[in-house]
Amino acid sequence: MARRAFFSFHHSGDVWRAGQVRNCWVTQDREDAGFWDSAAWESVKKKDIPTVQKWIDEQMTGTSVTVVLIGAETSTRPHVSYEIKESHRLSKGMLGIYVYPTYDWANDDGRKNIGDWIEAAAKKAGR
């Protein structure tokens, strides 16, 4: 059975990468994907804080897990903080997924590969 999940992320900074994760089910049915996400976050952009928090509360209703899509600035976003606190208060399952490349210096042979990592990041940013 597919679970209903709430996705928490830095909307303006990571929307494209978050969209890839949130929409990965489109090539299969939702049962096979294992999750259901139907939040229309676009509808509350640029609203006041109480309005956004009310929307978050409504979107979390019926979900069993919050997935935090971790980008470079996710931890600084006030709505993400609210979503994590509410998920904890409501005893939802939680997990984090990195939506930007990360490397382990030792395990990924950083001394040898850092140049390639930098080049890949520049290309990904269109530089």
N, C-alpha and C positions, 0 to 999 in steps of 0.2 A: 504494500500500500504506500502510495506517495505521501510524504509529509508536507504540510504547509509550512513554509519557511519565510521568515522576514529577513531581508537583506539590508544591512547597515553599512553605509560607505560615505565618503566625502563626495557629495554630489557634483559639485562643479569641477573638482580636481580629477576624479576617477570615473566619471560617468561612462566613458567609452569602454574602459576595461571592465567596469562593473557590469555593463550591458552584455559583454561577452560571457561572463559567468552566469548572470541571471537568465540569459536566453539560450544557454547551451542545450536545453531540452528540445528546442524546435526541430531537431532532426530525428526525434523519437517521441513516443507518447510520454506523457507525464509519469505514468506508472513506471516505465522503464528508466526514466531519468531519476526517479526517486524523490522528487520534490515538486512543489507547486508554489509559484510566486506570481502574484497578480497585482502587486502594489503599483499604483499609478502615481509615483512621486512627483511627476512633472506638474500635477495639478496644484501643488502647494508651494511651488517655488516662489520666493519673495513675499511670503505671507508673514504675519507677526508670529512671535514665539508661541503664544497659547494656541493659535490656529494650527500651527505645525505639530505641536505636541498632541493635540486632539486627533489630528490625522494619523500620527504615529500610533497612538493608542488604538484607533480603529483598525489600522492595518495589522497590528499585532494580534488582534482578536482572532482566535481560532488557530494560531500558529503554535507549533511545538518547539521550534528551534529558531534562534537568531544567528545568522551568518554574518560576521563582520569581515568585510572585504578591506584588507589592510593596505593602504597606500602610504605615500610619504608624509601626508599631513592628516591622516585619519584621526589620530589621537587628539588633535587640536580642535576638532569640530564639536561644537556644543550639542548638536542634535545627535551625533553618534554617542556622546557621553550619556545623554538622556536615554537613548535606545538601549545601551548596555545596562544602565542602572535599572530600567524598567524590566528588561529581560531577566535580570538577576532577581528582582523583587517578585516577578511572576513565576520564578523557578523554571524558566525555559532552558532547553539545551542550548549550548553555545559553542561555536567554533569560529576560528579565524582562518582566512585564506589570503595569502599575499597576492596582490594584483600588480605588483611591480617586481622586476627581477631582483633577487637577492642571492648572494653567493656566500659560501663559507670559505674563508681564506685558506684554512688548512685542508679541508676535505676536497675542495674544488681547485686546489693547486693555484692559489691566487698569484703567487710570484710569476708563474708562467702565463696565466690567462687574463690578468687585469687589463692588458691592452685590448684584447678581444672584447671583454665586457664593456669597456668604455666605448669602443667602436660600435658595438651593437646598440648601446643606449643612445648614442648620437644619431644613428640611422633611424631608430625607432621614433626619435623626436623630429625627424626630418632635417637633420643638420648635416 
